[in-house]
């Protein structure tokens, strides 16, 4: 499965829309798009249907840096919350 990344620039912020499977091999590309997005950037996960644990950790790190994670499925949001509560190995 692949990942499609689309940048949507608006007046207030840039939305990075992800579609497909979000895995660790996509992080460099996602980081590059986030950097190009400017100071007000958000990740839109409405069309993400698969994510691995490293992807969850990446999303949590983005939120910790002030990047909004929008419209993700309930299972992804729940996993993010649980992962934040678990100690790092």
PyMOL Python script that loads the backbone (N, CA, C, O; Angstrom):
from pymol import cmd

cmd.read_pdbstr("""\
ATOM      1  N   UNK A   1       0.829  -1.177   0.000  1.00  0.00           N
ATOM      2  CA  UNK A   1       0.000   0.000   0.000  1.00  0.00           C
ATOM      3  C   UNK A   1       0.880   1.250   0.000  1.00  0.00           C
ATOM      4  O   UNK A   1       1.954   1.258   0.601  1.00  0.00           O
ATOM      5  N   UNK A   2       0.438   2.266  -0.650  1.00  0.00           N
ATOM      6  CA  UNK A   2       1.227   3.488  -0.760  1.00  0.00           C
ATOM      7  C   UNK A   2       0.554   4.637  -0.018  1.00  0.00           C
ATOM      8  O   UNK A   2      -0.565   4.517   0.480  1.00  0.00           O
ATOM      9  N   UNK A   3       1.270   5.747   0.037  1.00  0.00           N
ATOM     10  CA  UNK A   3       0.755   6.950   0.669  1.00  0.00           C
ATOM     11  C   UNK A   3       0.758   8.074  -0.347  1.00  0.00           C
ATOM     12  O   UNK A   3       1.739   8.277  -1.063  1.00  0.00           O
ATOM     13  N   UNK A   4      -0.330   8.794  -0.404  1.00  0.00           N
ATOM     14  CA  UNK A   4      -0.432   9.986  -1.239  1.00  0.00           C
ATOM     15  C   UNK A   4      -0.409  11.190  -0.301  1.00  0.00           C
ATOM     16  O   UNK A   4      -1.104  11.206   0.714  1.00  0.00           O
ATOM     17  N   UNK A   5       0.391  12.193  -0.645  1.00  0.00           N
ATOM     18  CA  UNK A   5       0.489  13.408   0.156  1.00  0.00           C
ATOM     19  C   UNK A   5       0.106  14.585  -0.721  1.00  0.00           C
ATOM     20  O   UNK A   5       0.646  14.763  -1.813  1.00  0.00           O
ATOM     21  N   UNK A   6      -0.830  15.386  -0.235  1.00  0.00           N
ATOM     22  CA  UNK A   6      -1.299  16.554  -0.967  1.00  0.00           C
ATOM     23  C   UNK A   6      -1.254  17.769  -0.052  1.00  0.00           C
ATOM     24  O   UNK A   6      -1.750  17.714   1.074  1.00  0.00           O
ATOM     25  N   UNK A   7      -0.672  18.852  -0.515  1.00  0.00           N
ATOM     26  CA  UNK A   7      -0.591  20.095   0.261  1.00  0.00           C
ATOM     27  C   UNK A   7      -1.695  21.030  -0.207  1.00  0.00           C
ATOM     28  O   UNK A   7      -1.821  21.298  -1.402  1.00  0.00           O
ATOM     29  N   UNK A   8      -2.496  21.528   0.733  1.00  0.00           N
ATOM     30  CA  UNK A   8      -3.587  22.442   0.431  1.00  0.00           C
ATOM     31  C   UNK A   8      -3.345  23.725   1.226  1.00  0.00           C
ATOM     32  O   UNK A   8      -3.452  23.736   2.452  1.00  0.00           O
ATOM     33  N   UNK A   9      -3.024  24.787   0.523  1.00  0.00           N
ATOM     34  CA  UNK A   9      -2.721  26.067   1.176  1.00  0.00           C
ATOM     35  C   UNK A   9      -3.986  26.902   1.282  1.00  0.00           C
ATOM     36  O   UNK A   9      -4.718  27.090   0.311  1.00  0.00           O
ATOM     37  N   UNK A  10      -4.219  27.398   2.492  1.00  0.00           N
ATOM     38  CA  UNK A  10      -5.358  28.272   2.738  1.00  0.00           C
ATOM     39  C   UNK A  10      -4.881  29.615   3.251  1.00  0.00           C
ATOM     40  O   UNK A  10      -3.680  29.881   3.297  1.00  0.00           O
ATOM     41  N   UNK A  11      -5.824  30.460   3.635  1.00  0.00           N
ATOM     42  CA  UNK A  11      -5.476  31.790   4.130  1.00  0.00           C
ATOM     43  C   UNK A  11      -4.781  31.732   5.485  1.00  0.00           C
ATOM     44  O   UNK A  11      -3.820  32.462   5.725  1.00  0.00           O
ATOM     45  N   UNK A  12      -5.261  30.875   6.357  1.00  0.00           N
ATOM     46  CA  UNK A  12      -4.730  30.816   7.719  1.00  0.00           C
ATOM     47  C   UNK A  12      -3.675  29.737   7.930  1.00  0.00           C
ATOM     48  O   UNK A  12      -2.724  29.923   8.689  1.00  0.00           O
ATOM     49  N   UNK A  13      -3.851  28.625   7.259  1.00  0.00           N
ATOM     50  CA  UNK A  13      -2.897  27.530   7.451  1.00  0.00           C
ATOM     51  C   UNK A  13      -2.831  26.639   6.236  1.00  0.00           C
ATOM     52  O   UNK A  13      -3.650  26.719   5.322  1.00  0.00           O
ATOM     53  N   UNK A  14      -1.824  25.786   6.261  1.00  0.00           N
ATOM     54  CA  UNK A  14      -1.628  24.796   5.212  1.00  0.00           C
ATOM     55  C   UNK A  14      -2.027  23.443   5.765  1.00  0.00           C
ATOM     56  O   UNK A  14      -1.627  23.061   6.864  1.00  0.00           O
ATOM     57  N   UNK A  15      -2.818  22.729   4.991  1.00  0.00           N
ATOM     58  CA  UNK A  15      -3.234  21.387   5.379  1.00  0.00           C
ATOM     59  C   UNK A  15      -2.482  20.385   4.519  1.00  0.00           C
ATOM     60  O   UNK A  15      -2.448  20.504   3.294  1.00  0.00           O
ATOM     61  N   UNK A  16      -1.883  19.399   5.166  1.00  0.00           N
ATOM     62  CA  UNK A  16      -1.209  18.305   4.478  1.00  0.00           C
ATOM     63  C   UNK A  16      -2.148  17.102   4.576  1.00  0.00           C
ATOM     64  O   UNK A  16      -2.324  16.526   5.649  1.00  0.00           O
ATOM     65  N   UNK A  17      -2.748  16.733   3.444  1.00  0.00           N
ATOM     66  CA  UNK A  17      -3.693  15.624   3.441  1.00  0.00           C
ATOM     67  C   UNK A  17      -2.964  14.337   3.074  1.00  0.00           C
ATOM     68  O   UNK A  17      -2.313  14.245   2.034  1.00  0.00           O
ATOM     69  N   UNK A  18      -3.089  13.355   3.949  1.00  0.00           N
ATOM     70  CA  UNK A  18      -2.479  12.045   3.735  1.00  0.00           C
ATOM     71  C   UNK A  18      -3.570  11.055   3.346  1.00  0.00           C
ATOM     72  O   UNK A  18      -4.662  11.070   3.916  1.00  0.00           O
ATOM     73  N   UNK A  19      -3.275  10.199   2.380  1.00  0.00           N
ATOM     74  CA  UNK A  19      -4.231   9.184   1.935  1.00  0.00           C
ATOM     75  C   UNK A  19      -3.508   7.854   1.781  1.00  0.00           C
ATOM     76  O   UNK A  19      -2.443   7.783   1.168  1.00  0.00           O
ATOM     77  N   UNK A  20      -4.099   6.796   2.346  1.00  0.00           N
ATOM     78  CA  UNK A  20      -3.525   5.457   2.210  1.00  0.00           C
ATOM     79  C   UNK A  20      -2.922   4.960   3.502  1.00  0.00           C
ATOM     80  O   UNK A  20      -3.493   5.145   4.576  1.00  0.00           O
ATOM     81  N   UNK A  21      -1.769   4.331   3.399  1.00  0.00           N
ATOM     82  CA  UNK A  21      -1.079   3.740   4.552  1.00  0.00           C
ATOM     83  C   UNK A  21       0.075   4.646   4.965  1.00  0.00           C
ATOM     84  O   UNK A  21       0.919   4.999   4.141  1.00  0.00           O
ATOM     85  N   UNK A  22       0.111   5.023   6.245  1.00  0.00           N
ATOM     86  CA  UNK A  22       1.165   5.892   6.755  1.00  0.00           C
ATOM     87  C   UNK A  22       2.131   5.052   7.590  1.00  0.00           C
ATOM     88  O   UNK A  22       1.788   4.569   8.669  1.00  0.00           O
ATOM     89  N   UNK A  23       3.338   4.892   7.067  1.00  0.00           N
ATOM     90  CA  UNK A  23       4.356   4.050   7.712  1.00  0.00           C
ATOM     91  C   UNK A  23       5.667   4.803   7.803  1.00  0.00           C
ATOM     92  O   UNK A  23       5.820   5.884   7.235  1.00  0.00           O
ATOM     93  N   UNK A  24       6.604   4.222   8.521  1.00  0.00           N
ATOM     94  CA  UNK A  24       7.873   4.890   8.790  1.00  0.00           C
ATOM     95  C   UNK A  24       8.622   5.288   7.520  1.00  0.00           C
ATOM     96  O   UNK A  24       9.345   6.284   7.532  1.00  0.00           O
ATOM     97  N   UNK A  25       8.476   4.554   6.446  1.00  0.00           N
ATOM     98  CA  UNK A  25       9.203   4.916   5.222  1.00  0.00           C
ATOM     99  C   UNK A  25       8.685   6.219   4.589  1.00  0.00           C
ATOM    100  O   UNK A  25       9.311   6.748   3.670  1.00  0.00           O
ATOM    101  N   UNK A  26       7.551   6.735   5.073  1.00  0.00           N
ATOM    102  CA  UNK A  26       6.976   7.971   4.539  1.00  0.00           C
ATOM    103  C   UNK A  26       7.352   9.206   5.359  1.00  0.00           C
ATOM    104  O   UNK A  26       7.005  10.323   4.974  1.00  0.00           O
ATOM    105  N   UNK A  27       8.049   9.029   6.471  1.00  0.00           N
ATOM    106  CA  UNK A  27       8.315  10.143   7.382  1.00  0.00           C
ATOM    107  C   UNK A  27       9.115  11.270   6.734  1.00  0.00           C
ATOM    108  O   UNK A  27       8.787  12.442   6.922  1.00  0.00           O
ATOM    109  N   UNK A  28      10.149  10.939   5.982  1.00  0.00           N
ATOM    110  CA  UNK A  28      10.972  11.991   5.374  1.00  0.00           C
ATOM    111  C   UNK A  28      10.139  12.856   4.431  1.00  0.00           C
ATOM    112  O   UNK A  28      10.262  14.081   4.430  1.00  0.00           O
ATOM    113  N   UNK A  29       9.309  12.222   3.647  1.00  0.00           N
ATOM    114  CA  UNK A  29       8.466  12.967   2.717  1.00  0.00           C
ATOM    115  C   UNK A  29       7.439  13.816   3.481  1.00  0.00           C
ATOM    116  O   UNK A  29       7.194  14.967   3.120  1.00  0.00           O
ATOM    117  N   UNK A  30       6.848  13.254   4.524  1.00  0.00           N
ATOM    118  CA  UNK A  30       5.870  14.001   5.328  1.00  0.00           C
ATOM    119  C   UNK A  30       6.541  15.184   6.023  1.00  0.00           C
ATOM    120  O   UNK A  30       5.980  16.279   6.057  1.00  0.00           O
ATOM    121  N   UNK A  31       7.744  14.973   6.580  1.00  0.00           N
ATOM    122  CA  UNK A  31       8.471  16.063   7.233  1.00  0.00           C
ATOM    123  C   UNK A  31       8.781  17.183   6.255  1.00  0.00           C
ATOM    124  O   UNK A  31       8.661  18.357   6.604  1.00  0.00           O
ATOM    125  N   UNK A  32       9.174  16.842   5.042  1.00  0.00           N
ATOM    126  CA  UNK A  32       9.483  17.843   4.028  1.00  0.00           C
ATOM    127  C   UNK A  32       8.240  18.677   3.702  1.00  0.00           C
ATOM    128  O   UNK A  32       8.330  19.898   3.572  1.00  0.00           O
ATOM    129  N   UNK A  33       7.104  18.035   3.574  1.00  0.00           N
ATOM    130  CA  UNK A  33       5.860  18.766   3.295  1.00  0.00           C
ATOM    131  C   UNK A  33       5.469  19.653   4.466  1.00  0.00           C
ATOM    132  O   UNK A  33       4.993  20.771   4.266  1.00  0.00           O
ATOM    133  N   UNK A  34       5.663  19.167   5.680  1.00  0.00           N
ATOM    134  CA  UNK A  34       5.360  19.961   6.871  1.00  0.00           C
ATOM    135  C   UNK A  34       6.238  21.209   6.899  1.00  0.00           C
ATOM    136  O   UNK A  34       5.749  22.303   7.178  1.00  0.00           O
ATOM    137  N   UNK A  35       7.527  21.054   6.614  1.00  0.00           N
ATOM    138  CA  UNK A  35       8.445  22.197   6.597  1.00  0.00           C
ATOM    139  C   UNK A  35       8.053  23.206   5.518  1.00  0.00           C
ATOM    140  O   UNK A  35       8.135  24.412   5.748  1.00  0.00           O
ATOM    141  N   UNK A  36       7.634  22.738   4.365  1.00  0.00           N
ATOM    142  CA  UNK A  36       7.202  23.626   3.279  1.00  0.00           C
ATOM    143  C   UNK A  36       5.894  24.328   3.613  1.00  0.00           C
ATOM    144  O   UNK A  36       5.584  25.378   3.050  1.00  0.00           O
ATOM    145  N   UNK A  37       5.125  23.742   4.535  1.00  0.00           N
ATOM    146  CA  UNK A  37       3.800  24.275   4.861  1.00  0.00           C
ATOM    147  C   UNK A  37       3.812  25.570   5.634  1.00  0.00           C
ATOM    148  O   UNK A  37       2.802  26.274   5.666  1.00  0.00           O
ATOM    149  N   UNK A  38       4.921  25.905   6.258  1.00  0.00           N
ATOM    150  CA  UNK A  38       4.998  27.147   7.016  1.00  0.00           C
ATOM    151  C   UNK A  38       4.619  26.965   8.475  1.00  0.00           C
ATOM    152  O   UNK A  38       4.504  25.837   8.957  1.00  0.00           O
ATOM    153  N   UNK A  39       4.423  28.078   9.183  1.00  0.00           N
ATOM    154  CA  UNK A  39       4.218  28.010  10.632  1.00  0.00           C
ATOM    155  C   UNK A  39       2.864  27.431  11.051  1.00  0.00           C
ATOM    156  O   UNK A  39       2.768  26.813  12.111  1.00  0.00           O
ATOM    157  N   UNK A  40       1.838  27.615  10.259  1.00  0.00           N
ATOM    158  CA  UNK A  40       0.509  27.108  10.589  1.00  0.00           C
ATOM    159  C   UNK A  40       0.186  25.928   9.680  1.00  0.00           C
ATOM    160  O   UNK A  40      -0.398  26.094   8.609  1.00  0.00           O
ATOM    161  N   UNK A  41       0.572  24.743  10.121  1.00  0.00           N
ATOM    162  CA  UNK A  41       0.368  23.551   9.298  1.00  0.00           C
ATOM    163  C   UNK A  41      -0.412  22.515  10.093  1.00  0.00           C
ATOM    164  O   UNK A  41      -0.271  22.412  11.312  1.00  0.00           O
ATOM    165  N   UNK A  42      -1.234  21.752   9.390  1.00  0.00           N
ATOM    166  CA  UNK A  42      -2.021  20.689  10.011  1.00  0.00           C
ATOM    167  C   UNK A  42      -1.960  19.447   9.128  1.00  0.00           C
ATOM    168  O   UNK A  42      -1.894  19.542   7.902  1.00  0.00           O
ATOM    169  N   UNK A  43      -1.985  18.299   9.762  1.00  0.00           N
ATOM    170  CA  UNK A  43      -2.053  17.025   9.042  1.00  0.00           C
ATOM    171  C   UNK A  43      -3.508  16.562   9.023  1.00  0.00           C
ATOM    172  O   UNK A  43      -4.149  16.485  10.071  1.00  0.00           O
ATOM    173  N   UNK A  44      -4.022  16.259   7.854  1.00  0.00           N
ATOM    174  CA  UNK A  44      -5.389  15.790   7.669  1.00  0.00           C
ATOM    175  C   UNK A  44      -5.320  14.298   7.359  1.00  0.00           C
ATOM    176  O   UNK A  44      -4.816  13.895   6.311  1.00  0.00           O
ATOM    177  N   UNK A  45      -5.828  13.487   8.275  1.00  0.00           N
ATOM    178  CA  UNK A  45      -5.723  12.029   8.144  1.00  0.00           C
ATOM    179  C   UNK A  45      -7.040  11.356   7.770  1.00  0.00           C
ATOM    180  O   UNK A  45      -7.195  10.150   7.962  1.00  0.00           O
ATOM    181  N   UNK A  46      -7.975  12.116   7.246  1.00  0.00           N
ATOM    182  CA  UNK A  46      -9.292  11.542   6.960  1.00  0.00           C
ATOM    183  C   UNK A  46      -9.212  10.314   6.057  1.00  0.00           C
ATOM    184  O   UNK A  46     -10.018   9.395   6.203  1.00  0.00           O
ATOM    185  N   UNK A  47      -8.264  10.279   5.133  1.00  0.00           N
ATOM    186  CA  UNK A  47      -8.181   9.176   4.180  1.00  0.00           C
ATOM    187  C   UNK A  47      -7.061   8.181   4.502  1.00  0.00           C
ATOM    188  O   UNK A  47      -6.699   7.359   3.660  1.00  0.00           O
ATOM    189  N   UNK A  48      -6.519   8.256   5.709  1.00  0.00           N
ATOM    190  CA  UNK A  48      -5.511   7.274   6.129  1.00  0.00           C
ATOM    191  C   UNK A  48      -6.252   6.063   6.669  1.00  0.00           C
ATOM    192  O   UNK A  48      -7.073   6.181   7.578  1.00  0.00           O
ATOM    193  N   UNK A  49      -5.958   4.898   6.104  1.00  0.00           N
ATOM    194  CA  UNK A  49      -6.656   3.694   6.535  1.00  0.00           C
ATOM    195  C   UNK A  49      -5.758   2.691   7.245  1.00  0.00           C
ATOM    196  O   UNK A  49      -6.243   1.683   7.757  1.00  0.00           O
ATOM    197  N   UNK A  50      -4.447   2.956   7.281  1.00  0.00           N
ATOM    198  CA  UNK A  50      -3.527   2.053   7.949  1.00  0.00           C
ATOM    199  C   UNK A  50      -2.343   2.856   8.467  1.00  0.00           C
ATOM    200  O   UNK A  50      -1.827   3.736   7.777  1.00  0.00           O
ATOM    201  N   UNK A  51      -1.919   2.547   9.680  1.00  0.00           N
ATOM    202  CA  UNK A  51      -0.777   3.226  10.286  1.00  0.00           C
ATOM    203  C   UNK A  51      -0.045   2.216  11.163  1.00  0.00           C
ATOM    204  O   UNK A  51      -0.666   1.330  11.750  1.00  0.00           O
ATOM    205  N   UNK A  52       1.280   2.353  11.249  1.00  0.00           N
ATOM    206  CA  UNK A  52       2.033   1.465  12.140  1.00  0.00           C
ATOM    207  C   UNK A  52       2.392   2.212  13.416  1.00  0.00           C
ATOM    208  O   UNK A  52       2.126   3.409  13.531  1.00  0.00           O
ATOM    209  N   UNK A  53       2.991   1.518  14.374  1.00  0.00           N
ATOM    210  CA  UNK A  53       3.290   2.128  15.669  1.00  0.00           C
ATOM    211  C   UNK A  53       4.255   3.303  15.522  1.00  0.00           C
ATOM    212  O   UNK A  53       4.140   4.289  16.250  1.00  0.00           O
ATOM    213  N   UNK A  54       5.193   3.210  14.601  1.00  0.00           N
ATOM    214  CA  UNK A  54       6.105   4.335  14.384  1.00  0.00           C
ATOM    215  C   UNK A  54       5.348   5.542  13.825  1.00  0.00           C
ATOM    216  O   UNK A  54       5.686   6.688  14.124  1.00  0.00           O
ATOM    217  N   UNK A  55       4.328   5.278  13.015  1.00  0.00           N
ATOM    218  CA  UNK A  55       3.483   6.354  12.508  1.00  0.00           C
ATOM    219  C   UNK A  55       2.724   7.045  13.624  1.00  0.00           C
ATOM    220  O   UNK A  55       2.589   8.269  13.627  1.00  0.00           O
ATOM    221  N   UNK A  56       2.230   6.262  14.570  1.00  0.00           N
ATOM    222  CA  UNK A  56       1.539   6.823  15.736  1.00  0.00           C
ATOM    223  C   UNK A  56       2.496   7.704  16.528  1.00  0.00           C
ATOM    224  O   UNK A  56       2.127   8.801  16.947  1.00  0.00           O
ATOM    225  N   UNK A  57       3.709   7.237  16.733  1.00  0.00           N
ATOM    226  CA  UNK A  57       4.702   8.025  17.466  1.00  0.00           C
ATOM    227  C   UNK A  57       5.053   9.298  16.713  1.00  0.00           C
ATOM    228  O   UNK A  57       5.244  10.346  17.330  1.00  0.00           O
ATOM    229  N   UNK A  58       5.139   9.223  15.394  1.00  0.00           N
ATOM    230  CA  UNK A  58       5.395  10.399  14.567  1.00  0.00           C
ATOM    231  C   UNK A  58       4.263  11.416  14.736  1.00  0.00           C
ATOM    232  O   UNK A  58       4.521  12.608  14.903  1.00  0.00           O
ATOM    233  N   UNK A  59       3.016  10.951  14.693  1.00  0.00           N
ATOM    234  CA  UNK A  59       1.878  11.844  14.849  1.00  0.00           C
ATOM    235  C   UNK A  59       1.861  12.497  16.223  1.00  0.00           C
ATOM    236  O   UNK A  59       1.554  13.684  16.342  1.00  0.00           O
ATOM    237  N   UNK A  60       2.186  11.738  17.254  1.00  0.00           N
ATOM    238  CA  UNK A  60       2.269  12.309  18.607  1.00  0.00           C
ATOM    239  C   UNK A  60       3.363  13.363  18.692  1.00  0.00           C
ATOM    240  O   UNK A  60       3.180  14.397  19.333  1.00  0.00           O
ATOM    241  N   UNK A  61       4.499  13.108  18.048  1.00  0.00           N
ATOM    242  CA  UNK A  61       5.591  14.086  18.039  1.00  0.00           C
ATOM    243  C   UNK A  61       5.152  15.353  17.307  1.00  0.00           C
ATOM    244  O   UNK A  61       5.492  16.460  17.724  1.00  0.00           O
ATOM    245  N   UNK A  62       4.402  15.196  16.224  1.00  0.00           N
ATOM    246  CA  UNK A  62       3.895  16.364  15.502  1.00  0.00           C
ATOM    247  C   UNK A  62       2.992  17.197  16.406  1.00  0.00           C
ATOM    248  O   UNK A  62       3.135  18.418  16.474  1.00  0.00           O
ATOM    249  N   UNK A  63       2.075  16.547  17.094  1.00  0.00           N
ATOM    250  CA  UNK A  63       1.186  17.283  18.000  1.00  0.00           C
ATOM    251  C   UNK A  63       1.977  17.970  19.106  1.00  0.00           C
ATOM    252  O   UNK A  63       1.653  19.095  19.490  1.00  0.00           O
ATOM    253  N   UNK A  64       3.001  17.314  19.619  1.00  0.00           N
ATOM    254  CA  UNK A  64       3.836  17.909  20.668  1.00  0.00           C
ATOM    255  C   UNK A  64       4.541  19.165  20.168  1.00  0.00           C
ATOM    256  O   UNK A  64       4.857  20.055  20.958  1.00  0.00           O
ATOM    257  N   UNK A  65       4.789  19.244  18.857  1.00  0.00           N
ATOM    258  CA  UNK A  65       5.440  20.412  18.248  1.00  0.00           C
ATOM    259  C   UNK A  65       4.430  21.464  17.798  1.00  0.00           C
ATOM    260  O   UNK A  65       4.811  22.470  17.200  1.00  0.00           O
ATOM    261  N   UNK A  66       3.145  21.241  18.080  1.00  0.00           N
ATOM    262  CA  UNK A  66       2.127  22.227  17.732  1.00  0.00           C
ATOM    263  C   UNK A  66       1.475  22.028  16.386  1.00  0.00           C
ATOM    264  O   UNK A  66       0.735  22.897  15.924  1.00  0.00           O
ATOM    265  N   UNK A  67       1.733  20.903  15.746  1.00  0.00           N
ATOM    266  CA  UNK A  67       1.117  20.588  14.451  1.00  0.00           C
ATOM    267  C   UNK A  67      -0.195  19.853  14.729  1.00  0.00           C
ATOM    268  O   UNK A  67      -0.204  18.817  15.393  1.00  0.00           O
ATOM    269  N   UNK A  68      -1.289  20.389  14.224  1.00  0.00           N
ATOM    270  CA  UNK A  68      -2.594  19.768  14.442  1.00  0.00           C
ATOM    271  C   UNK A  68      -2.725  18.490  13.625  1.00  0.00           C
ATOM    272  O   UNK A  68      -2.275  18.417  12.482  1.00  0.00           O
ATOM    273  N   UNK A  69      -3.344  17.493  14.226  1.00  0.00           N
ATOM    274  CA  UNK A  69      -3.676  16.252  13.528  1.00  0.00           C
ATOM    275  C   UNK A  69      -5.198  16.220  13.436  1.00  0.00           C
ATOM    276  O   UNK A  69      -5.886  16.062  14.444  1.00  0.00           O
ATOM    277  N   UNK A  70      -5.710  16.369  12.229  1.00  0.00           N
ATOM    278  CA  UNK A  70      -7.142  16.526  12.004  1.00  0.00           C
ATOM    279  C   UNK A  70      -7.773  15.295  11.378  1.00  0.00           C
ATOM    280  O   UNK A  70      -7.121  14.548  10.648  1.00  0.00           O
ATOM    281  N   UNK A  71      -9.032  15.098  11.669  1.00  0.00           N
ATOM    282  CA  UNK A  71      -9.922  14.133  11.011  1.00  0.00           C
ATOM    283  C   UNK A  71      -9.354  12.726  10.894  1.00  0.00           C
ATOM    284  O   UNK A  71      -9.514  12.069   9.865  1.00  0.00           O
ATOM    285  N   UNK A  72      -8.699  12.270  11.937  1.00  0.00           N
ATOM    286  CA  UNK A  72      -8.219  10.887  11.901  1.00  0.00           C
ATOM    287  C   UNK A  72      -9.301   9.962  12.444  1.00  0.00           C
ATOM    288  O   UNK A  72     -10.205  10.396  13.159  1.00  0.00           O
ATOM    289  N   UNK A  73      -9.200   8.711  12.102  1.00  0.00           N
ATOM    290  CA  UNK A  73     -10.197   7.743  12.540  1.00  0.00           C
ATOM    291  C   UNK A  73     -10.111   7.559  14.057  1.00  0.00           C
ATOM    292  O   UNK A  73      -9.064   7.802  14.658  1.00  0.00           O
ATOM    293  N   UNK A  74     -11.206   7.134  14.666  1.00  0.00           N
ATOM    294  CA  UNK A  74     -11.199   6.938  16.120  1.00  0.00           C
ATOM    295  C   UNK A  74     -10.125   5.955  16.588  1.00  0.00           C
ATOM    296  O   UNK A  74      -9.558   6.134  17.666  1.00  0.00           O
ATOM    297  N   UNK A  75      -9.837   4.919  15.793  1.00  0.00           N
ATOM    298  CA  UNK A  75      -8.831   3.955  16.231  1.00  0.00           C
ATOM    299  C   UNK A  75      -7.449   4.591  16.251  1.00  0.00           C
ATOM    300  O   UNK A  75      -6.646   4.275  17.129  1.00  0.00           O
ATOM    301  N   UNK A  76      -7.149   5.479  15.308  1.00  0.00           N
ATOM    302  CA  UNK A  76      -5.850   6.150  15.303  1.00  0.00           C
ATOM    303  C   UNK A  76      -5.752   7.092  16.489  1.00  0.00           C
ATOM    304  O   UNK A  76      -4.731   7.110  17.176  1.00  0.00           O
ATOM    305  N   UNK A  77      -6.799   7.881  16.745  1.00  0.00           N
ATOM    306  CA  UNK A  77      -6.794   8.814  17.873  1.00  0.00           C
ATOM    307  C   UNK A  77      -6.628   8.065  19.201  1.00  0.00           C
ATOM    308  O   UNK A  77      -5.849   8.480  20.059  1.00  0.00           O
ATOM    309  N   UNK A  78      -7.353   6.975  19.362  1.00  0.00           N
ATOM    310  CA  UNK A  78      -7.249   6.179  20.591  1.00  0.00           C
ATOM    311  C   UNK A  78      -5.843   5.617  20.752  1.00  0.00           C
ATOM    312  O   UNK A  78      -5.291   5.639  21.851  1.00  0.00           O
ATOM    313  N   UNK A  79      -5.268   5.122  19.684  1.00  0.00           N
ATOM    314  CA  UNK A  79      -3.919   4.569  19.726  1.00  0.00           C
ATOM    315  C   UNK A  79      -2.913   5.658  20.090  1.00  0.00           C
ATOM    316  O   UNK A  79      -1.977   5.416  20.852  1.00  0.00           O
ATOM    317  N   UNK A  80      -3.111   6.860  19.542  1.00  0.00           N
ATOM    318  CA  UNK A  80      -2.219   7.977  19.882  1.00  0.00           C
ATOM    319  C   UNK A  80      -2.278   8.275  21.378  1.00  0.00           C
ATOM    320  O   UNK A  80      -1.245   8.467  22.020  1.00  0.00           O
ATOM    321  N   UNK A  81      -3.476   8.311  21.923  1.00  0.00           N
ATOM    322  CA  UNK A  81      -3.654   8.583  23.357  1.00  0.00           C
ATOM    323  C   UNK A  81      -2.989   7.493  24.188  1.00  0.00           C
ATOM    324  O   UNK A  81      -2.279   7.790  25.149  1.00  0.00           O
ATOM    325  N   UNK A  82      -3.209   6.263  23.831  1.00  0.00           N
ATOM    326  CA  UNK A  82      -2.598   5.147  24.571  1.00  0.00           C
ATOM    327  C   UNK A  82      -1.076   5.163  24.482  1.00  0.00           C
ATOM    328  O   UNK A  82      -0.387   4.915  25.472  1.00  0.00           O
ATOM    329  N   UNK A  83      -0.556   5.454  23.297  1.00  0.00           N
ATOM    330  CA  UNK A  83       0.901   5.470  23.106  1.00  0.00           C
ATOM    331  C   UNK A  83       1.543   6.578  23.946  1.00  0.00           C
ATOM    332  O   UNK A  83       2.640   6.394  24.472  1.00  0.00           O
ATOM    333  N   UNK A  84       0.884   7.701  24.075  1.00  0.00           N
ATOM    334  CA  UNK A  84       1.423   8.794  24.912  1.00  0.00           C
ATOM    335  C   UNK A  84       1.528   8.374  26.367  1.00  0.00           C
ATOM    336  O   UNK A  84       2.386   8.872  27.095  1.00  0.00           O
ATOM    337  N   UNK A  85       0.665   7.464  26.798  1.00  0.00           N
ATOM    338  CA  UNK A  85       0.665   7.017  28.182  1.00  0.00           C
ATOM    339  C   UNK A  85       1.642   5.910  28.476  1.00  0.00           C
ATOM    340  O   UNK A  85       1.880   5.600  29.644  1.00  0.00           O
ATOM    341  N   UNK A  86       2.219   5.299  27.454  1.00  0.00           N
ATOM    342  CA  UNK A  86       3.119   4.178  27.655  1.00  0.00           C
ATOM    343  C   UNK A  86       4.557   4.672  27.772  1.00  0.00           C
ATOM    344  O   UNK A  86       4.968   5.568  27.034  1.00  0.00           O
ATOM    345  N   UNK A  87       5.327   4.091  28.699  1.00  0.00           N
ATOM    346  CA  UNK A  87       6.736   4.492  28.784  1.00  0.00           C
ATOM    347  C   UNK A  87       7.513   4.029  27.567  1.00  0.00           C
ATOM    348  O   UNK A  87       7.216   2.987  26.981  1.00  0.00           O
ATOM    349  N   UNK A  88       8.495   4.803  27.201  1.00  0.00           N
ATOM    350  CA  UNK A  88       9.344   4.442  26.064  1.00  0.00           C
ATOM    351  C   UNK A  88      10.325   3.350  26.473  1.00  0.00           C
ATOM    352  O   UNK A  88      10.840   3.366  27.591  1.00  0.00           O
ATOM    353  N   UNK A  89      10.585   2.413  25.583  1.00  0.00           N
ATOM    354  CA  UNK A  89      11.501   1.306  25.878  1.00  0.00           C
ATOM    355  C   UNK A  89      12.937   1.734  25.703  1.00  0.00           C
ATOM    356  O   UNK A  89      13.849   0.933  25.907  1.00  0.00           O
TER     357      UNK A  89
END
""", "prot")
cmd.dss("prot")
cmd.show_as("cartoon", "prot")
cmd.util.cbc("prot")
cmd.orient("prot")
